[in-house]
Amino acid sequence: MPAEPPNRRTGRLSPDSEPHQRRQVAESFGTDAERYDRARPPYPGALVEAIIAASPGHGVLDVGCGTGIAARQFQAAGCTVLGVEPDARMAAFARRSGVEVEVATFEAWDSAGRDFDAVISGTAWHWVDPVAGAAKAARVLRPGGLLAPFHHVFRAPPEVTEALAQACWQVAPDSPAPARWVSLRPSDQALDAYQPLFTKIADGIREAGGFSEPQQRRFGWERTYTRDEWLDELPTHGRLNLFPPDKLAQVLERVGAAVDAMGGSFTVPYTTVAVTAARTILA
Ligand SMILES: C[S@@+](CC[C@H](N)C(=O)[O-])C[C@H]1O[C@@H](n2cnc3c(N)ncnc32)[C@H](O)[C@@H]1O
C-alpha cells in the first residue's frame, strides 16, 4: 500500500514514507497472484480513455503491471502494451492472460532503445524511486508522450476498518499496521491521507525534468462488497499478504464478523487519482 500517515498508536511517521526502499513488501504481491487478479478492482474506463486521448499514440508501457489488470484494460481499448514487473509470479500470471511482460524493476529494466506513447503505472509507482522512475520514463517516452501513474484512494466503513486494526494489533502486535487506511481516524478524509503520495509523485517528475507541469485528475466510482468479496481482497494488500496463515485466518474471522454485523455487505467510495505529465517536445 502507499505511504502511510503517522501511526495512530505511536503518532510516528511509518517507515512507509519511503515505500520503494522496502523491497520485501514491494515484491510480495505474487504470494497469491490468482487471488490478486480475481479480487483487486479494475480501473475506471474513463481514466483509461482519458490517458489514451492525451497520448500521441497507442504504444503503452505498464510499469509494475502485476497480473495485468490495467494492461488488459488498455489492450481492450486498442493499445499495444508491454509490462515491466519484478515479481516473476505476477509476470507469469500476466503472460498467461495475454500480456507481454519483461521481468525487472523499472529502475533496472533495459529498454533496448524502444520508446512508447504512454508510461502508465496502476497502484505501483509508490514502489518505484520517484525521481529515478520519472527520469527513466522521460528516456523511453516519445516527444509528447504521457507519464501517468494512478492509484485507487478508498476506505472501507469505519466499523470494518476498526475491526481490521484491532484484530491485527491483537493477533500480530509487533507487525506494523497493514495498510494506510488502518491508520485513518473516522473523521479523516481518504484523499487527504493520500495527498502526500501524489505530491511526492509530482515532485519526482519535476525533479527528473523533461516533462510539462504535472496535473492531477480524479475519477470517482464505487464498489459494493459482499463479506466474501472483501475477505478475498484483504489478503492481497501489502503486509497482510505476508501474515502467517493461522494469524491471517484469525484476522479475517473478526473482520467477517464486523461485515456480518452490517448486514453482510457494504459499499466503498473510490477515487482513482492519476498524476499526469507530458514529455516535453524537444526543439
Ligand atoms: C499493488 S501491485 C499493482 C499491480 C498492477 N499494476 C495492478 O494494477 O493490479 C504493485 C506491483 O508493482 C510491482 N513493483 C514493485 N516494485 C517495482 C519496481 N521498482 N518497478 C516496477 N514494478 C514494481 C510489484 O511487484 C507489484 O506487482
The ligand as an SDF file (V2000), in Angstrom:
LIG
                    3D

 27 29  0  0  0  0  0  0  0  0999 V2000
   -0.0240   -3.3010   -5.9260 C   0  0  0  0  0  0  0  0  0  0  0  0
    0.6980   -4.1290   -7.2900 S   0  0  0  0  0  0  0  0  0  0  0  0
   -0.1330   -3.4100   -8.7150 C   0  0  0  0  0  0  0  0  0  0  0  0
   -0.1600   -4.3430   -9.8890 C   0  0  0  0  0  0  0  0  0  0  0  0
   -0.9430   -3.8560  -11.1230 C   0  0  0  0  0  0  0  0  0  0  0  0
   -0.3630   -2.6710  -11.7060 N   0  0  0  0  0  0  0  0  0  0  0  0
   -2.3890   -3.6100  -10.8150 C   0  0  0  0  0  0  0  0  0  0  0  0
   -2.9030   -2.5380  -11.0930 O   0  0  0  0  0  0  0  0  0  0  0  0
   -3.0450   -4.5190  -10.2970 O   0  0  0  0  0  0  0  0  0  0  0  0
    2.3020   -3.3660   -7.3650 C   0  0  0  0  0  0  0  0  0  0  0  0
    3.2250   -4.0450   -8.3660 C   0  0  0  0  0  0  0  0  0  0  0  0
    4.3990   -3.2620   -8.5060 O   0  0  0  0  0  0  0  0  0  0  0  0
    5.4970   -4.1530   -8.6580 C   0  0  0  0  0  0  0  0  0  0  0  0
    6.7310   -3.4240   -8.3250 N   0  0  0  0  0  0  0  0  0  0  0  0
    7.3220   -3.2790   -7.1260 C   0  0  0  0  0  0  0  0  0  0  0  0
    8.4610   -2.5680   -7.2480 N   0  0  0  0  0  0  0  0  0  0  0  0
    8.5900   -2.2420   -8.5520 C   0  0  0  0  0  0  0  0  0  0  0  0
    9.5820   -1.5240   -9.3100 C   0  0  0  0  0  0  0  0  0  0  0  0
   10.6430   -0.9680   -8.7060 N   0  0  0  0  0  0  0  0  0  0  0  0
    9.4160   -1.4320  -10.6450 N   0  0  0  0  0  0  0  0  0  0  0  0
    8.3350   -1.9740  -11.2540 C   0  0  0  0  0  0  0  0  0  0  0  0
    7.3610   -2.6530  -10.5840 N   0  0  0  0  0  0  0  0  0  0  0  0
    7.4970   -2.7880   -9.2490 C   0  0  0  0  0  0  0  0  0  0  0  0
    5.1500   -5.2870   -7.6930 C   0  0  0  0  0  0  0  0  0  0  0  0
    5.8680   -6.4710   -7.9530 O   0  0  0  0  0  0  0  0  0  0  0  0
    3.6530   -5.4270   -7.9180 C   0  0  0  0  0  0  0  0  0  0  0  0
    3.3290   -6.3730   -8.9150 O   0  0  0  0  0  0  0  0  0  0  0  0
  1  2  1  0
  2  3  1  0
  2 10  1  0
  3  4  1  0
  4  5  1  0
  5  6  1  0
  5  7  1  0
  7  8  2  0
  7  9  1  0
 10 11  1  0
 11 12  1  0
 11 26  1  0
 12 13  1  0
 13 14  1  0
 13 24  1  0
 14 15  1  0
 14 23  1  0
 15 16  2  0
 16 17  1  0
 17 18  1  0
 17 23  2  0
 18 19  1  0
 18 20  2  0
 20 21  1  0
 21 22  2  0
 22 23  1  0
 24 25  1  0
 24 26  1  0
 26 27  1  0
M  CHG  2   2   1   9  -1
M  END
$$$$
